[in-house]
Amino acid sequence: DNPLLDQAMDAFKQASHLERSLKRSESAVSKQTKELKTELAKAKATAKRTGQSAYFRKEENLDKALMRDAERETRRDKRLVAQAETEMKGDKKFLEQAYHISDRDLR
């Protein structure tokens, strides 16, 4: 039993779980952003047909603000995923070199 090895393996597994969670979050936000853009286009066409352009512009501004927030969150999640992947590669390399731990052992 090596407490340092156990700690390193636990840290790697936690980072792996975090990376998967971040990827799911980024994917979900991207999907919501696409849906919002689609809905916005439909609403714009409807507003034009029904003569509610002034009301639509207010709603459009709110929707655009939501999209900016979602896109900002997506960019942040992508950065965090990339950072987690980089850290995990370093941790994995350390475990392989120092303790001869394989991928199979890290699952």
Summary of the structure (lengths in Angstrom):
residues: 107
radius of gyration: 22.1
end to end distance: 18.3
largest distance: 73.9
contacts: 270
relative contact order: 0.16
helix: 93%
strand: 0%
